[in-house]
Amino acid sequence: MQVLEKKLPIDITLAELKEVDYRFRYSEEEMFSDWDRLKKLSLKQMKYGSQFKPGLKISQHFCDNFFELKSRNGKSFVDSWNNPIIMQKVVDWGREKMSALYLSWIRRAVYMASGLHNPNHYRPHFTKKICLTHSKTKGILFDPCAGWGGRLLGTVSAGWDYIGVEPNKQTYDNLLRIVDFLDIQKHVTLYNSAYEDMDLSILPTIDIVLTSPPYFNLEKYDDTDKQSYIRFDNYDEWLNDWFLSMVSKNLMLLDSDGFSCYNVQNSKDTPLIVEKTADTHNEFGYNCIDSFGINTPFKNYKKQISSVDLTYVFSK
């Protein structure tokens, strides 16, 4: 059974539901329209509600392997989708609580029913905001953990050039598909490499560093030795020898008026990552000048460490 509508029958069977394409699928017209919306977006027009996500459709559409990433216990969304016990729970919840079953709700319910961490795409307009608030109208943004393409899209939509490093081959290939689809090759340089294997001396002077690093082993993108959680197999080692080392090396790439930006969040499994990120920047003479996230007011990290997902912006 192929269901093209986002709204599914309330009496759908498990066998029928299993045949539904759970991936994000948009037409070329929808994606180009979403891209135009992102490119035309000004600072004054930007919003931070959870439903405001211009440009995200392209990232969602091309990065199919988003649903294959595994949690700490080695389970993925795909595993849960193919588990009849979990999916029966999802269908029962839907019939009890909803007047109609929507695929967007079902995706969220799968994560809840299976106890999986619900990963997010980085919002492209967050990246565009950072570019537009820089003193330069055009520059180079370096992303050492490229991920699903949100930062790539936001950078190019602002008229900037993007350099990204992505160790996962499938994700790297998907990013190339995005670049070809939008015909933005002259603005994007991608490396299929682990960050620590990069020869950073080949890079030009960078105006903005921006990334959302993996949270140690919270999200397992693959099991190759290119992944930082495999090379650095306990959190303290990962934090100090991989992540904070990366922050320090990236600061040395920046121009004197550059921004250093990290999307980090404290949790019981990633304690002190916000404070350690700030301390490392302070050692190099950088201070936090802004922070933002989805529906989140600015909070000074020294006075109140927020448990929510924020991007911190540092400059000299």
C-alpha positions in Angstrom: 0.0 0.0 0.0 1.4 3.4 -1.0 0.0 6.3 0.9 1.0 9.7 -0.6 -1.1 11.9 1.8 0.4 13.0 5.0 -3.0 12.2 6.6 -3.4 8.4 7.1 -6.7 6.5 7.7 -7.5 6.1 11.3 -8.3 2.5 10.8 -5.0 1.7 9.0 -3.6 -1.7 9.8 -0.1 -2.5 10.9 0.6 -4.2 7.6 -0.6 -1.1 5.7 1.4 1.2 7.9 4.6 -0.7 7.4 4.4 0.0 3.7 4.1 3.8 4.2 7.2 5.8 3.3 8.1 7.4 6.6 10.8 9.5 5.0 10.4 13.2 4.2 9.4 13.5 0.6 8.8 16.8 -1.2 8.4 17.8 -4.8 11.0 19.9 -6.6 8.6 22.7 -6.7 8.1 22.6 -2.9 11.8 22.5 -2.3 12.7 25.3 -4.7 9.9 27.4 -3.1 11.3 26.7 0.4 14.8 27.6 -0.8 13.6 30.9 -2.2 11.8 31.6 1.1 15.1 31.1 3.0 17.1 33.2 0.6 14.7 36.1 0.8 14.5 36.0 4.6 15.7 39.1 6.4 16.9 39.4 10.0 13.6 41.2 10.9 11.5 38.4 9.5 13.2 35.6 11.4 11.2 33.7 14.0 12.2 31.1 16.5 9.1 29.0 17.0 9.3 25.3 16.5 7.2 25.5 13.3 9.3 28.2 11.6 11.8 26.3 9.5 12.5 27.8 6.0 14.9 25.8 3.9 14.6 22.7 6.0 12.6 20.7 3.4 15.7 20.3 1.2 17.8 18.9 4.1 15.0 16.6 5.2 14.3 15.3 1.6 17.9 14.5 0.7 19.3 13.1 3.9 17.3 9.9 4.1 19.8 8.2 6.4 18.6 10.6 9.2 16.3 7.8 10.2 19.1 5.2 10.3 21.2 6.9 13.0 21.4 4.8 16.1 20.9 5.7 19.7 23.4 4.8 22.5 21.8 1.3 22.8 22.2 0.7 19.0 18.6 1.1 18.0 17.3 3.3 15.2 14.0 4.7 14.0 14.0 2.1 11.2 14.3 -0.6 13.8 11.3 0.7 15.7 9.2 1.2 12.5 9.7 -2.5 11.8 8.9 -3.6 15.3 5.2 -4.6 15.4 4.9 -4.2 19.2 6.1 -0.6 19.1 4.0 0.3 16.1 0.9 -1.2 17.6 1.5 1.0 20.6 1.8 4.0 18.3 -1.4 3.1 16.4 -3.3 2.6 19.7 -2.1 6.0 21.0 -3.2 7.6 17.7 -6.7 6.1 17.8 -7.1 7.1 21.4 -5.8 10.6 21.2 -6.2 11.8 17.6 -9.2 12.3 15.3 -6.9 11.6 12.4 -3.4 10.0 12.0 -0.8 12.3 10.5 2.6 11.0 9.5 4.3 13.9 11.3 2.7 12.8 14.5 3.4 9.1 13.9 7.1 9.9 13.5 7.2 11.7 16.8 5.2 8.9 18.5 7.7 6.2 17.2 10.5 8.0 19.1 8.4 8.3 22.2 7.1 4.7 22.1 10.5 3.2 21.6 12.3 5.5 24.1 14.7 6.8 21.4 16.4 10.1 21.5 14.6 12.3 19.0 17.4 14.0 16.8 16.9 17.3 15.1 18.0 19.1 11.9 19.8 22.3 12.5 17.6 25.1 11.3 19.1 26.8 8.2 17.8 30.3 9.2 19.9 30.1 12.5 23.0 29.9 10.3 21.8 32.8 8.1 21.2 34.9 11.2 24.8 34.5 12.3 26.1 35.3 8.8 23.9 38.4 8.6 25.0 39.7 12.0 28.7 39.5 11.0 30.4 42.7 10.0 31.2 41.3 6.6 28.6 41.0 3.9 30.3 37.9 2.5 32.8 35.5 4.0 33.7 31.9 4.7 31.9 29.7 7.2 33.7 26.5 8.4 31.6 23.6 9.7 33.8 20.7 11.2 30.7 18.5 11.6 28.6 19.1 8.6 25.7 16.8 9.4 22.3 17.0 7.6 23.0 20.2 5.6 21.1 22.9 7.6 24.2 25.0 8.1 25.3 24.5 4.5 21.9 25.8 3.3 21.9 28.8 5.7 25.4 29.8 4.8 24.8 29.8 1.0 21.4 31.5 1.4 23.2 34.4 3.1 25.6 34.8 0.1 28.5 33.2 2.0 30.8 30.3 1.1 30.7 27.1 3.1 33.4 24.6 3.9 32.2 21.4 5.6 33.8 18.2 7.0 31.6 15.1 7.2 33.0 11.6 8.1 29.9 9.6 7.2 30.1 8.6 3.5 26.4 8.4 3.0 25.7 11.7 4.6 28.6 13.3 2.6 27.0 11.9 -0.7 23.6 13.3 0.4 25.2 16.7 0.9 26.6 16.6 -2.6 23.1 15.8 -3.9 21.9 19.0 -2.2 24.7 21.0 -3.8 23.9 19.6 -7.2 20.2 20.1 -6.9 20.6 23.8 -6.0 23.6 24.2 -8.4 25.6 25.9 -5.7 28.9 24.1 -6.3 31.0 27.3 -6.5 29.9 28.2 -2.9 30.5 24.8 -1.2 33.5 22.8 -0.4 33.0 19.4 1.3 35.5 16.9 2.7 34.6 13.3 3.5 36.9 13.0 6.5 37.1 12.8 10.2 37.9 16.2 11.6 41.1 15.1 13.3 42.4 13.6 10.0 42.0 17.0 8.2 45.1 19.0 7.2 43.8 22.3 8.5 46.6 24.2 6.9 44.9 23.8 3.5 42.0 26.0 4.7 41.7 29.7 4.0 41.2 32.2 6.8 37.8 31.6 8.3 35.2 34.2 9.2 32.8 32.0 11.1 33.1 28.6 12.7 29.7 27.0 13.3 28.8 23.5 14.2 26.6 21.2 16.2 28.9 18.5 17.3 27.9 14.9 18.0 27.1 14.4 21.7 29.7 11.7 22.3 27.7 8.4 21.7 24.2 9.8 22.0 23.8 9.7 18.2 25.7 7.0 16.4 25.9 7.9 12.7 27.8 4.8 11.8 30.3 2.3 13.4 33.4 3.1 11.4 36.6 4.3 13.0 36.0 7.8 11.5 33.5 8.4 14.3 34.7 10.4 17.3 32.9 8.3 19.8 34.8 5.2 18.6 38.2 6.9 18.6 37.6 8.5 22.0 35.6 5.9 23.8 34.8 7.6 27.2 33.1 10.9 27.7 36.0 12.7 29.5 38.4 11.7 26.8 36.0 12.7 24.0 35.3 16.1 25.7 38.9 17.1 26.3 40.9 15.3 23.6 38.4 15.6 20.8 35.8 18.3 21.2 37.7 21.0 23.2 40.8 20.3 21.1 38.7 20.9 18.0 37.4 24.2 19.5 40.9 25.4 20.2 42.2 24.4 16.7 39.2 26.1 15.1 39.8 29.4 17.0 43.3 29.5 15.4 41.7 29.4 12.0 39.5 32.5 12.6 40.1 36.0 11.3 40.5 38.7 14.0 36.8 39.7 13.8 35.5 36.1 13.4 32.7 34.4 15.2 33.0 31.0 16.9 29.7 29.3 17.3 28.7 26.0 18.9 25.3 24.4 19.3 25.9 22.6 22.7 23.7 21.4 25.5 24.3 20.1 29.0 22.7 16.8 29.9 23.3 14.0 32.4 25.3 12.2 29.8 27.2 15.4 28.5 27.8 17.3 31.7 29.6 20.7 31.7 29.9 20.8 27.9 28.5 24.4 27.8 30.8 25.6 30.6 33.9 23.9 29.1 33.1 25.4 25.7 32.9 28.9 27.2 36.0 28.4 29.3 38.0 27.4 26.2 36.9 30.4 24.3 37.7 32.7 27.3 41.3 31.3 27.3 41.7 32.6 23.8 40.1 36.0 24.6 36.6 35.3 23.2 33.4 36.1 25.1 29.8 35.0 24.5 28.0 37.8 22.7 24.7 36.0 21.9 22.8 32.7 22.3 19.6 31.5 20.7 17.5 28.5 20.1 13.9 27.5 19.4 11.7 29.7 21.5 14.5 30.4 24.0 15.5 33.8 25.4 19.1 34.7 25.9 20.6 33.3 29.1 24.1 34.2 30.3 25.9 30.9 30.6 27.8 32.1 33.7 24.6 32.9 35.6 22.2 30.3 34.4 23.1 27.2 32.3 20.0 26.3 30.4 19.0 22.7 29.8 17.6 23.7 26.4 19.3 23.4 23.0 21.2 26.7 22.3 23.7 28.0 19.8 26.4 30.1 21.5 28.1 32.9 19.6 31.6 34.0 20.7 33.8 36.8 19.5 36.8 38.8 20.7 
